């Protein structure tokens, strides 16, 4: 469902101090004692669509990033972690879809949900203040990290989880191997300055591809050059800016040489760019990457192609997409988690 706001476009540039703290109210609304529901109509849960490992893993990631989580957030972390360990088989693969009747509807596999599960688990290992969460997450991560996927995006997500584990456990051999293999799967940037991306198409969560190369450049041995990841990210950010504001690649992607559309833009693209720019800023110390994070925050606050906020302050939920007519007002898990993870980066500045 979509709607227009009818508001004139106003820029959020220069209004960084007004960026709200991330709210977990809608995340809690989408969660129950099993996990995190995938879809909502407006702000109300669509239980019939059930749960997916993809979103539960992202949920574990954002609650683990909170430096001083409330008791409610710790309970959410435990719930999400229990879901992921239930989804994992003895060989390290994961099921993805669980119905509201608590029955799995698929078999264990190594799709994007495997990569995201390892990303969420790795973040819990590195950042959760609860030792029992860190310990169990490390067991599940270590089991899953022995596997390998073929898809570059899947390996990028898994590699980012491995980079998190290495923050707390620098000698974790399995994590280091996974991160190196993720970078190898993606490969170096192309030599063409006009299209240095290692693939001929931009699809989804694109910035994760560049971010994992930047993360892998910090490996003690065998990492790719930092310049490779920065070159990819510099180009990707540049082609997604219009008049100084973000206009991200839409859900349909963008193939080299084709006409680029500007709708429907997905919050996951903005969140991925915020993550990658934050990682680049940390690794390089270059404040220009902080500006990339600010632009991502601005997109949610209304500094986008239609000048409309992409979240609901009353619920704390993120809107599902930016259409030609305005925001898709449904507030599902993926978009809400993208909003939260982007706003978490606002803490980088006083």
N, C-alpha and C positions, 0 to 999 in steps of 0.2 A: 504494500500500500504506500502510495506516495502523496505528498502534499507540498504546496508552495507556501512560503512564509509571507510573500508580498513585501518584504522589507528591502530597502535599498542596500546595496553592498557597502559595508563599512570595513575598513582595514583594522586588523588587530595589531599591525606593526606598531611598536612603541608602547603596547599595552601589556608587556610581559609581566609586570608586577601584578596584574589582575588574574593571572592564570590560577585556576582553582586547584586545591589539593585533590588528589584522586579520591573519589568516593567508591566505597565497596558495597553501597546499599543495594544496587541492582544486581551485583554479582551474588549477594546473599539471597536476593529474591529469586534468582534463577537456579539456586542450589537446593538440594534436599539431602537426606541422610545417605543417599547413594552416590551422588555426583553432581554434575552441572548440566542442566538442560541446554540443548543446542539452540532452540528457536523460541521466539516470542512474537505475539501480535501486539504491536505497540509495546507496552511494558509488561504484558501478562504472558506467563509461560505457556508454551504449546507442548504439553506433556506427551501428546501422541507421537511427537518426533523423537522422543527419547534422548539419549546421551551419546556423546562420541569422545573417544580418547583424545582426539585432536584438541578439543576445547578444554577438557579436564586438565590436560598437560599445560595448556596456556594459563589455566587458572592457578595451577601449582606454581608456575613461574612468577606470576605477578604477586601472589601473596608471599612468596619466599623473598621477593625483592624488598618487602617492607622492613625497614631497619628495626622498628619497635612495634611489632604486630599486636593487635588486641587479642584477647582470649577467643573472640569470635573468629578472627582470621587464622589463629593457630588451629582451631577446630576445622576450618575449611581446608587448611593445608593437610591435616591428617586424613580428612575425607577424600580429598583428591588423590593423595598418595595411595590410600587403600584401594581406590578405583584402579589406579595404574598397575598396582601389583596384582590385582585380580585379573586385569586385562592381559598380563604378560604370561607367556607359556614358558616351559622349562628351557626352551632353546633361545629365549631372549626376544622372540617376536611378540607382537601385540595384536589383539583384536581391537577393532575401532568402534563398532556400533552396538550399543546395548539398548534394548527396548525398554519402555516404561514397565513392562512386565518382568524386568530383570533377567531377560534371556538375551544372549548374544545372537546376533543375526549374521555374523561373518566368522571367518576362520582367522587365526593369527597370521600376520603378514608383516611386510617391511615397507609399507607405503609411507606417505608423509606422516601419518600418525605415529609410526615407530620413531621417526626422527624427532618429532615434537615431544614425544614421551621422554626421549633421552635428554632433550633440551630442558624440559621441566624438571626432570629428576636431577640433572646436573646442577641446575640453579638452586634446587633445594639442598643439595650436598654443599654447595659453596656458601649459601647465604642464610639458610634457615637458622634462627637462634635456638631452635629446639634440637638437642642432640639426638633424641630418638627419631626425629624426622630425618636428620642428616644421615644417620646410620642406615636406616631402612632404604632411603633413597640411593645410597651408595651401592647397596647390595643389588637393587634392581637395575641401576645404571650399569654396573659392571657386567651383569648378565647380558643386557641388551647390546652393550658396546662391542661384543665379540662378533656381531653380525655386520653385514655390509649390504647396502642397497645400490642400485644402479643409477637412480635418478639424481641429478645434481642438487635439486632443491631438498630432497629428502636427506641427502648426505650433509647439506649445509646446516639444516636444523640439528641433526645429530652432532655435527662438529661443534656447533655453538654450545651444546650441552657439555661436550668434552672440554671445551675451553673453560667453562665454569668449574668443572671438577678440578682442572689443573690449577685454578686459583687457590684452592684449599689444599690440594694434594699434588704438588709439582712433580712428584716422582711416579705418578700413576701411569704405568706403561700402556695399559689398554686405552686410556683416554688420549694419550699422546699419539698412539697409532691411529686411532679413529680420526683425530683432528687432521693429521697429515694425509690420511686417505681421503678425507672430505675435500681438502684443497686440491689433491691430485685429480679427483673426479671432476672438479670444476675446471681446472686447467688455467693457463695464463690468459691474460686479455689478448684480444685480437690486435694485429699490428695496424689496422686501419684506424686512423685518428678520428674519423667520422663516425665509426661504430666499433669501439674497442671492446664491447661486451663479448664474452666468450661463446654466446649463442646468437642465432640469427633472429631471435624473438624475445621480447620482454613479456613475461607472463604474470606471475603473482609473487608477492613477498620478495620482489626482486633484490632489494638491498641486502637480504640475508646472504646472497651469493657473494657480494663484495665483502660483507662483514666477516664471513668465516675465513676469507683469504687474509684479511687484516689480522684476525685472531691467530691464524696459523703462522703468520710471519714472526710471532713471538716465541715459537717453539725453540727449544735449545738446539735441536738438530733437524735438518731436513725441511724447514719451513720455507714457503715461497717468499719472494721479496716483498717487503712492505709496500713498495711503490706500485706493485701490481694491483693490490687491493684498493689503494688510494686512487689509482687511475680509474678503475672501474667505478668507484663510488663518486668521484668528481664528475665523471660523465653522466652517470645516472641521475645525480641530483640536478645537474645543469639542464638536462632535457626535460625535467619535470618541474621547471620553474617558468612561470608566466608573470611578467611584471613584478617579480620579486616574491610571488606567492606560489605555493605548491599547487600543481595541477598534475596529479599522479596518473600513471598508466591505468586505463580502465579495466574492468573485469574481463573484457574480451581480449586483452593483450594488445601488443603492437609488434608487428613483424617488420623487419627492415625493408624499406622501400615502399611500404603500404601507407595509405592515409591513416593518420593517427586520430582516433576519436578521443573525446574527453569525458565521456560518461558511459557506463556508470562507474564512478570512482569508489574504491573500497577502502574502509579504514585500515585494513590490514597492511595496505601499501604504505600508508603514512606511518604506521607504527614500526614497520620494518626499516623505513628510512631513519626514523628517530633513533632506533637501536643502533643502526650502523654508524650514524653520525656521532652518537655518544661514545661508541667504541673508538672511532677514529680520533675524537677529541682526547680521550684518555691516553691512547697510545702515542699520539704526536704532540699533544699540548698546544695544537694550533686552534686558536679561538674561532676561526672561520667555521669549524665543524660544529661549534656551539650554535652558530647561526642556523645551521641546518636543523638542529633540534628545535630551535625557536620557531622556525617555519612550520615544522610538523605540529607543534602545539597550536600555532596560529590557525592551521587548517581546521582543527576541531572547534576552535573558538569562533570561526567565521571568516578567516582570511583565506577563502577559497574561491573558486570560479563563480559561485553564485552569491557569495557574501552572506552565507547563512550558517548559523551554528550547527555542528554535527553531533550534538549531544543534548540531553534533556536535564537541566539542573534540578528539576523536581524529583527525578528518579535516580539520577546518577548513571543512566544508561546511555550508550553510544548508538547513534542511528546507523542502520545497516548499509547505507550507500548514498552517494550523491548522484542523483539522476538529473536529466535535463530540466525537470520541473521542480526540483528541490530535493530535500532529504527523504529517503525511505524511512518512515517514522517507526518501523519495527526496531526493537532493541534486543537483538539476539546476543548470544554469548561472544561470538568472534568480534563483533564491533565494540561491545562493551569492554572486552579485554584489551582491544587495541587502544581505546581511549585511556584506560587505566595505565597501561604500560607507557604510553606517551607522556601522560601527565606526571608519572613518576620521575621522568627525567628533568622536570622543572626544579627538582631539588639540587640540581648541579649548581644553581646560582642562589645567592642570598636574596 
